[in-house]
């Protein structure tokens, strides 16, 4: 019966060894899988939030918010179909490389061209993809007091008016 004390002293060592092996094996385990909650919602627990989709959210504006922060003047029109067309002028006093931004969301796929008055040496156009969005920035000297951008092919013709880079 001397074997029983031998196992009693080795048992803790074997338990520690098994725990170390289990810990070593779990280092490379995938921990990103969601775990099921066993808690029942009550007054002191919060319900879990649903998982977010991998699909990007629809933009809140036809132009990027970072672009809008840099602009001097912005005008937008909501189309009859609920789309949005937006133009903005960004002034660069140091280089004179001013930008006329044009963007749309919620439009039918296609190419949309707008004329600018007074002329800036060409039209401003953007291509709307199957997702309903399009964008273009055109560099020009925009030193007149106001500019009107007309898109004749959107809702029978829309006009957007902007202040130029006169300061």
C-alpha positions, 0 to 999 in steps of 0.5 A: 500500500505504499503506492498510494502516497506516491500518487498523492505527491505526483497528482498535483504535478500531473494536474499542473502539467495538464493545465500548462499543456491546455494553456499552450494549446489555447494560445493559437486558438481562434477567440473571435467566435462569438460566445452565447450568453446564458444571462437572461435579460433583467433589470440589471442587464443590458440586451446585446446589440446585433452584429454589424454588417460588413456592408458600408453604410450609405453616405449621409451627404453627396460630398465627403464631410472632410471636403465640406469642412474645407469649402467656402461655399456649398449648395445642394438640391434634392431631386424629385426621386429623393437623390441629392446633388451637391456642389462646393467651392474650395479656395486655395489663396496661396496657389490659386488652385481652387477646386469645384467639387460636384457629387451626387447620391441616389441618382440613376447610373450614368454620366452627368455634365454641368455647365458653369457660368461664368465659364471656367474652361470646361464643364463639371461632370461626374459618373454615377455608378450602380450604387447611385453615387458619383463625384468629381473635383475640377481645379480652376481659378474661381475668382468671380463673386458667384458661380452657377452650375446647371445640370440640364439632364437632372430633373429637367434642369437644376441650378446650384449657386456658389460664392467664388473665391474673392477674398 
